[in-house]
Amino acid sequence: MEPLPLPDAGKDAALALVLDFVRSCARSMHHAQRERAQESPQQWWEREGAQLARLGVIERFPLASRIGSATGEAQGAAQDADAHYAFGLEVILRGIAETAKV
């Protein structure tokens, strides 16, 4: 943080953002590990897919359904917590760096 050309309050805000993101991802990763111990991704999809169909989610939210389906097929699961962490951290750090340039 020290080399960033931000005032101390900005450095504190940037650090809080990164730490809050990391904490949130750690919780998501822990939750995903517990879910995987209880059921396979295929079992999860069968259970949740039936519920989503009953709720008419595909018709009500076609964009979210399309993205979620593509992601699920590519990852074999509803989420990839590791990929979300890597993507999010990169975006946050790039954003902090860009903000510090201003």
N, C-alpha and C positions, 0 to 999 in steps of 0.2 A: 504494500500500500504506500509506503513512504515515497517511492519515486514518482507516484502519480501526481501530476500538477493539479491537485484538487485541494480546496481548503479542508481543514480537519473534519468539519461537519460532513463534507462530501465523501471523505475517506471512510468515515463512520457509516454513512448510508450505504456506500458500496460494499463494505465488509458485511453489514447486516443483511444486505440483499443476497450475497453469496452464501453466507452461513444459513440463512433461512431456506434458501433453495436446497442446499446440501442436506439439511435436516429433513425437509419434506421428501426428498428422494430416498433418503435412508429409511424413512417410514414406509414409503411405497415398496422399496425393495424387500424389506422385512415382511410386509403384508403379502407380497407376491410369493415369497419363499414358503410362508405358512399355507397359502392356498395350494401351491404345487404339492405340498406334503399331504394334503387332504384329497385332492382329485387332480386328474390329468387335465391338460388344456382341452382335450376333446370332450371330456365329461363336463367341463365348465361351459363350453360352447353349446353342448346339447341342452343343458339346463337353462342357461341364460338366453340362448337363441329362441327357445320355446316361449319364454316370458316376453322377450322383445316382440315376437310375432303377435302374441296375445294383445300387447299394448298398441300395436299398429305403428311401431317406431319407424319401420322402413317407409311407410307412406307419409308419415308426419314429418320425418326428418331425412329426406332422401340424400342430401349431401353428407351428413354425418354417417348415415348407414353405408354409403358407398365407400367413404374413407375408412370407416371401421372394418368393413368386410375386406378391403384390400390389405389393410394392415394386418388383420388376423390371418389371412392367407399367407402373407409374406413371412410373418413371424411365428406362425403356428400357435399364437396366443393372443389374447385381447390386448396385451401390453408387453412392451419390452422395457422394463425399468432401467436396465443398463444403457440402452440406446437413448431413452428419454433424458437420462442424466447427462450423457456425453453431449447430446445436442443442446440441451438447455444451458449447461455450464459454458459451452463455447459461445453461445449467443449472448449470454450475460457478460462474460469477460470481454467479448468484442464490443458490446455496448458501453461498458465502463471505459474501455480504452478510447472509443470514439468520443464519449462525453468529456473525457479528460483533455482531448485535443482542442475542444472548443474554447 
